[in-house]
Structure formats: C-alpha cells, structure tokens
C-alpha cells in the first residue's frame, strides 16, 4: 500500500507540474505548432521521470541513466529558446534527476547550479529581483520534491528488505546461541557418558559394585541430557553450580585425575551462578579432551560484590580451534556479557589456569542484536530532513510570491503574511507531520481552525489569495481527520480555492494555477508525512519480525534436536538400565550392552558436533546477498563481481563469508562510505577477495564477537593465506584476503 500511495502521489504531482507549464504555453503562445511541440516535450519529460528516474530498482548509475539525464537536460534547456518564461517550472525535474543520478557531492553542486541557472536565465527577460529569487527557490523546492517522491518508494522497498535482513541477522545470532548451548549442555554430558561407559565395561566382573555405581551415574547423566535437550529447545536453562561441582568431581575421578575442590562463596544470582557452572563444565571438558593432567584443583570463592572460579591442572592443553565448540572465546563472551572477565594462561611450571570472575548481581542484560546497519537511521533522517526542507521551501515560495504584491499590501501585509506562514509551518512541523503525535478530535479541530484562520483571514483583509499556503490546510485535514472526512475536507478546501481566487478578482489560468498549487502542496505534505510514518513504523516492526523469525528458528532447532538426539539419549537410558540389571546375573551380556551404549554415545556426540557446526557455518552466497542489501539500505552504492565459487573447498568459502561479513560490518560502523566494491576472483591456485570503499575508517576496532581484523587474519592464515587491510594510492580503503587452493 505504501508504494501504491507513492505512485499515486508521484503521478498527480508530476502531472500538475507539467499541466501548469502547458497552460502557460497555451496562454502566452497558443499556436498549433507551439502547442504540439511543447506537449511532446512535456510528455517526454514525464516519461523519463516516471519510467527511468523514479522507477524502484532502476540502475541510476548505468549508461542508460546518464543518457536519459542528458536527454532531460536537452528537454529542459532547449525549449527555453521558444518558451523563455513558460518553461521555468521544468528545471525542478532536471534538478531532482541530477540528485538521483550523479554521485557524491557533485550532485548537490549541479543541483544548485541548475536552480541558479533558472534565475539567471530569467534575468534576461525579468528585471524584478524578487521574481528571479522566486524562480531559484521554486527550482530548489520542486527539485527536492522530484527527488524525494522518486526516492521514497524505493526507500520503503529497501527498508522492507532490510527488516527481513535484520530478522535473518537475529536468527543468525540465535543459531550461534543454540550451537553454543548445544555444545555446553550436551557435549559434556555425552563425553562423560562415553568415559564412564568405557570405565564400567572394564570394571564389570572384577569390580561389579563400582561398575554398578558408574552405571547409576550414567543413567543420571543420560536423563539430565534428555532434560537439557528440552531446555535448549525451550530456551530456559539455569545450571546448578552444586550439581556441576559433583559432576566434575565424579568425571575427573573416573578419568584418574586427582581432584581437590574448595568452595566458599555467597549466594549468587541465577545468571552469575550459571556462568560459573558453565566455566566449570567447559574447563573440565577441555581438560579431559586436550590435556594429560594428573592433578586438578578447583577453587570457587567470593566475597563482597564478586565471585571467582579457578581451575588449575598440571597438564597444559594443546592448542585447539575454539571455533569448533564454544571454547574460551565463548566463555569470555558469557562472562563479559554480565560484567565479568575470563583469563586462561600457562605458567612456567607447566600448569594451566582458567580463571573467571563474575559479579554477584550481574549488569542488566542487553537485548541481543546483530550489526545495526547505517541504512535505517539514514532513511529516517533523510525522510525527516526532506519533509522539513520542503515545508519550509513552500513557505518561502509563498512569501516570495506575496512580495510581488508589496506595493499594494505594504509592510503590514508582508508582516501578516510572514506571521501566518510561520504559524502554519510551526503547526505542520511540530504537530501534523510528527509520526508519533496523536491528537484527539478537539485538538484536531483547534489546529485546523488556527490554520484556516492563517489561510483565509489575511486573504480576506488584503484580497491576495497567495498570502498563505492553503495546501498545508488541505494536507493537514487529510492527515488529522478520519479518512473519509479528511479527504472530503481536502476536496472542499481545493474546490474552495476556486471561489477564493474568483472573489479576489483572478480568473482563467490564475484560478487553475491556484487549484494546482493547493493540490500539489496538500498531496506532497500528506504523502511525505505518511511515508515518514511508514519508515518509522518499519523501524519499530523490525524487533517484532526478528522475534517471530527467532521463534520459528527455535521450533526448527527443537525438531532437529528431537530427531537427532532424542532417540540416542533414550537408547542410552534404556540400555544403561538393562546393563544395571544384568551386571550381576549376566556380566557378558552386560558388557555387550555397554559396547552398544558406547557406540550410541559416540554417534550422539558426533551428531551434536554436526548440528553445532551446521548452525555455525556461514554461506558465502547468503552473506553476499546480505551485504548487498545492507549496503544498499545504507545508501551506499555497491558493485559485486563474484566468480563461480561452487567448487571451492567448504573451509575456504566459510572463511571468505566471515571476512565479507566482518568487512561490511566494519564499513557500516566505522566509515562514511558512499561506494563499495566487492570482488571475488578465483584461479586454479588462488582465490582473492577485495572489499574496497571510499570511506576511510575513523578507528580500527574489534567487533563485539571478537572477530576483528586480527581474528580474520588468524582465520585466513590457518588456510595458508594472508589478509591485508589499509589505504590504497587511490585514497580508498581495501580489505584483501588471499587464500591458496589445494592442488587436485
């Protein structure tokens, strides 16, 4: 509906501009040849504006657009040889088209030059300075009208795309959270089951009593894992620090690690307690997987406003890829999210220490959000600026027209006209045009009454229908009154202008001009206010849409968990119960069942990793589409040239997708670019990706998730490649990734 409204307003307003010039031609030089020639030129201008410059999705940086701009210039300046005064209203189309087509700051310089040329050209035939100033102001205002009405439909379309991208980014954040929780909750449980099954299988027969205790713990872990699956799916999970301490003691003892645990801490909030429990669980898991420790000391203490945990062992772990699980990066993210910190270090004595500190009462939780593109705030500011400039511009045009009648109305008439116009502008900008202002019927009628007084009282006193802006009254009535009554009032005010103009002694084309002016001013005010409100509403809707998308993702993830892990965990539970019963009466059968439990648990652990990885891997194609949408929404001209990358190894495309996401995020956050070029080139032995923009970053910072240029460099170098970021001789900023390809 927003785009239909925009198309309707564009058609009516542009048609009125063209009709006004055509009537001037008919009035001044009404010969058949002149009428036909002017009509052909006007229709050509209308066609170019509607079908080339104002069409959403049109490539306004193409050769076709520049050719159309040249044709528009010829159609605006050429007929001035035949219609020097009648053609003055056409400069607005050229000025607006210049803003749409030309790049960078040059478009504003050419825009101003086009408007100024209108006044200078008229200086040859009109000596009155106020008339020349009026022509310049009229060109500036009509140029912004053409520019704004042409841009806003595509802006609305882009914002609709961006809100979908925002929802997708929220889903991506939710996927990462799912992968993290999946690793934290189930990876430990399945690793513990695997370890204890191997131990119980060895103990059966020789140490049956201890084997039975291990089997009982396996049952408890399996049942807890089933509960964890439901907890992750429903997004409710608070870990018990006490349970995690006992679980760590049991698992480390079963692995033959001498463990000492000391606890002395005050009551913690659920979030702080969960973070400490997660650090404990992850620390023990990493110890079992990546070190050969024989001793481990766990100390949990706290006093005052903070609590801490220390996990110290004598087996320094081998370096592991943190991206394959939650890892230390994820633990640090959890700790810092509540105002805490995390430290991991190896001492000279060969011990490894994992230290985390959290506040007793964590900081308020911020809503999760992906990178906020600059496009949406820009669109809002653009709509507000355009609305304000046009309203003020219409007011100045009205005052410049009143100045024509200064000899008759005098200084008092000019003062009244200025006061009436300022009051109208204040009401429009302060109340009528504000998206969130809601007036009751009494206040609405009061506002309209004041505006009606500003419109009609000066006209009645000075008998000059140009002394106010009746279009503001018509547009305000359509905006403030209930829909059928608002449009009825709009039509009534427009029709009333006929009687106002005739009563003040104007006839013929002047009356038509009055009707066109009130219609255009009213429709532009109505349309820009509505479209500004739509932009604001799109902003407010993005969180609701993202929430809905996240809810849908949760349902899909719950289904994946059920399909992949529900059967495995249920089978582990049933077989563990059976083994517990068989351990004494049939040890051989029990040992066989444990072998099957071991295979199932290993497969379930592989399933956990596969689900987590599938939720963490980025798609280069999806990232490319997202980058284009975000940059376009940020009003950044983007050029994408991508070689076919279907045959590239998966780890290469994932790394390139990560570099692309981080590069675009940094561009939007830390620079004021107007152009961006993304190029991916692939050969038999090398693939390169360049992200080049004309906005020099104000600061080189690391992103909130710890990616940053440093982490990107680590990722690329892990594949044998290299990453470069910096200024080019052309004064652009380039991020370049080079990755060698393996030989077939």
Rosetta blueprint (number, residue, H / E / L):
1 X L
2 X H
3 X H
4 X H
5 X H
6 X H
7 X H
8 X H
9 X H
10 X H
11 X H
12 X H
13 X H
14 X H
15 X H
16 X H
17 X H
18 X H
19 X H
20 X H
21 X H
22 X H
23 X H
24 X H
25 X H
26 X H
27 X H
28 X H
29 X L
30 X L
31 X L
32 X H
33 X H
34 X H
35 X H
36 X H
37 X H
38 X H
39 X H
40 X H
41 X H
42 X H
43 X H
44 X H
45 X H
46 X H
47 X H
48 X H
49 X H
50 X H
51 X H
52 X H
53 X H
54 X L
55 X L
56 X L
57 X L
58 X L
59 X L
60 X L
61 X L
62 X L
63 X H
64 X H
65 X H
66 X H
67 X H
68 X H
69 X H
70 X H
71 X H
72 X H
73 X H
74 X H
75 X H
76 X H
77 X H
78 X H
79 X H
80 X H
81 X H
82 X L
83 X L
84 X L
85 X L
86 X L
87 X L
88 X H
89 X H
90 X H
91 X H
92 X H
93 X H
94 X H
95 X H
96 X H
97 X H
98 X H
99 X H
100 X H
101 X H
102 X L
103 X L
104 X L
105 X L
106 X H
107 X H
108 X H
109 X H
110 X H
111 X H
112 X H
113 X H
114 X H
115 X H
116 X H
117 X H
118 X H
119 X H
120 X H
121 X H
122 X H
123 X L
124 X L
125 X L
126 X L
127 X L
128 X L
129 X H
130 X H
131 X H
132 X H
133 X H
134 X H
135 X H
136 X H
137 X H
138 X H
139 X H
140 X H
141 X H
142 X H
143 X H
144 X H
145 X H
146 X H
147 X H
148 X H
149 X H
150 X H
151 X H
152 X H
153 X H
154 X H
155 X H
156 X H
157 X H
158 X H
159 X H
160 X H
161 X H
162 X H
163 X H
164 X H
165 X H
166 X H
167 X H
168 X H
169 X H
170 X H
171 X H
172 X H
173 X H
174 X H
175 X H
176 X H
177 X H
178 X H
179 X H
180 X H
181 X H
182 X H
183 X H
184 X H
185 X H
186 X H
187 X H
188 X H
189 X H
190 X H
191 X H
192 X H
193 X H
194 X H
195 X H
196 X H
197 X H
198 X H
199 X H
200 X H
201 X H
202 X H
203 X H
204 X L
205 X L
206 X L
207 X L
208 X H
209 X H
210 X H
211 X H
212 X H
213 X H
214 X H
215 X H
216 X H
217 X H
218 X H
219 X H
220 X H
221 X H
222 X H
223 X H
224 X H
225 X H
226 X H
227 X H
228 X H
229 X H
230 X H
231 X H
232 X H
233 X H
234 X H
235 X L
236 X L
237 X L
238 X L
239 X L
240 X L
241 X H
242 X H
243 X H
244 X H
245 X H
246 X H
247 X H
248 X H
249 X H
250 X H
251 X H
252 X H
253 X H
254 X H
255 X L
256 X L
257 X L
258 X E
259 X E
260 X E
261 X E
262 X E
263 X E
264 X E
265 X L
266 X L
267 X L
268 X L
269 X L
270 X H
271 X H
272 X H
273 X H
274 X H
275 X H
276 X H
277 X H
278 X H
279 X H
280 X H
281 X H
282 X H
283 X H
284 X H
285 X H
286 X H
287 X H
288 X H
289 X H
290 X H
291 X L
292 X L
293 X L
294 X L
295 X E
296 X E
297 X E
298 X E
299 X E
300 X E
301 X E
302 X E
303 X E
304 X L
305 X L
306 X E
307 X E
308 X E
309 X E
310 X E
311 X E
312 X E
313 X E
314 X L
315 X L
316 X L
317 X L
318 X L
319 X L
320 X L
321 X L
322 X H
323 X H
324 X H
325 X L
326 X L
327 X H
328 X H
329 X H
330 X H
331 X H
332 X H
333 X H
334 X H
335 X H
336 X H
337 X H
338 X L
339 X L
340 X L
341 X E
342 X E
343 X E
344 X E
345 X E
346 X E
347 X L
348 X L
349 X L
350 X L
351 X L
352 X E
353 X E
354 X E
355 X E
356 X E
357 X E
358 X E
359 X E
360 X L
361 X L
362 X L
363 X L
364 X L
365 X L
366 X L
367 X L
368 X L
369 X L
370 X L
371 X L
372 X L
373 X L
374 X H
375 X H
376 X H
377 X H
378 X H
379 X H
380 X H
381 X H
382 X H
383 X H
384 X H
385 X H
386 X H
387 X H
388 X H
389 X H
390 X H
391 X H
392 X H
393 X H
394 X H
395 X H
396 X H
397 X H
398 X H
399 X H
400 X H
401 X H
402 X H
403 X H
404 X H
405 X H
406 X H
407 X H
408 X H
409 X H
410 X H
411 X H
412 X H
413 X H
414 X H
415 X H
416 X H
417 X H
418 X H
419 X H
420 X H
421 X H
422 X H
423 X H
424 X H
425 X H
426 X H
427 X H
428 X H
429 X H
430 X H
431 X H
432 X H
433 X L
434 X L
435 X L
436 X L
437 X L
438 X L
439 X L
440 X L
441 X H
442 X H
443 X H
444 X H
445 X H
446 X H
447 X H
448 X H
449 X H
450 X H
451 X H
452 X H
453 X H
454 X H
455 X H
456 X H
457 X H
458 X H
459 X H
460 X H
461 X H
462 X H
463 X L
464 X L
465 X L
466 X L
467 X L
468 X L
469 X L
470 X H
471 X H
472 X H
473 X H
474 X H
475 X H
476 X H
477 X H
478 X H
479 X H
480 X H
481 X L
482 X L
483 X H
484 X H
485 X H
486 X H
487 X H
488 X H
489 X H
490 X H
491 X H
492 X H
493 X H
494 X H
495 X H
496 X H
497 X H
498 X H
499 X H
500 X H
501 X H
502 X H
503 X H
504 X L
505 X L
506 X L
507 X L
508 X L
509 X H
510 X H
511 X H
512 X H
513 X H
514 X H
515 X H
516 X H
517 X H
518 X H
519 X H
520 X H
521 X H
522 X H
523 X H
524 X H
525 X H
526 X H
527 X H
528 X H
529 X H
530 X H
531 X H
532 X H
533 X H
534 X H
535 X H
536 X H
537 X H
538 X H
539 X H
540 X H
541 X H
542 X H
543 X H
544 X H
545 X H
546 X H
547 X H
548 X H
549 X H
550 X H
551 X H
552 X H
553 X H
554 X H
555 X H
556 X H
557 X H
558 X H
559 X H
560 X H
561 X H
562 X H
563 X H
564 X H
565 X H
566 X H
567 X H
568 X H
569 X H
570 X H
571 X H
572 X H
573 X H
574 X H
575 X H
576 X H
577 X H
578 X H
579 X H
580 X H
581 X H
582 X H
583 X H
584 X H
585 X H
586 X L
587 X H
588 X H
589 X H
590 X H
591 X H
592 X H
593 X H
594 X H
595 X H
596 X H
597 X H
598 X H
599 X H
600 X H
601 X H
602 X H
603 X H
604 X H
605 X H
606 X H
607 X H
608 X H
609 X H
610 X H
611 X H
612 X H
613 X H
614 X H
615 X H
616 X H
617 X L
618 X L
619 X L
620 X H
621 X H
622 X H
623 X H
624 X H
625 X H
626 X H
627 X H
628 X H
629 X H
630 X H
631 X H
632 X H
633 X H
634 X L
635 X L
636 X L
637 X E
638 X E
639 X E
640 X E
641 X E
642 X E
643 X L
644 X L
645 X L
646 X L
647 X L
648 X L
649 X L
650 X H
651 X H
652 X H
653 X H
654 X H
655 X H
656 X H
657 X H
658 X H
659 X H
660 X H
661 X H
662 X H
663 X H
664 X H
665 X H
666 X H
667 X H
668 X H
669 X H
670 X H
671 X L
672 X L
673 X L
674 X L
675 X E
676 X E
677 X E
678 X E
679 X E
680 X E
681 X E
682 X E
683 X L
684 X L
685 X L
686 X E
687 X E
688 X E
689 X E
690 X E
691 X E
692 X E
693 X E
694 X L
695 X L
696 X L
697 X L
698 X L
699 X L
700 X L
701 X L
702 X L
703 X L
704 X L
705 X L
706 X L
707 X L
708 X H
709 X H
710 X H
711 X H
712 X H
713 X H
714 X H
715 X H
716 X H
717 X H
718 X H
719 X L
720 X L
721 X L
722 X E
723 X E
724 X E
725 X E
726 X E
727 X E
728 X L
729 X L
730 X L
731 X L
732 X L
733 X E
734 X E
735 X E
736 X E
737 X E
738 X E
739 X E
740 X E
741 X L
742 X L
743 X L
744 X L
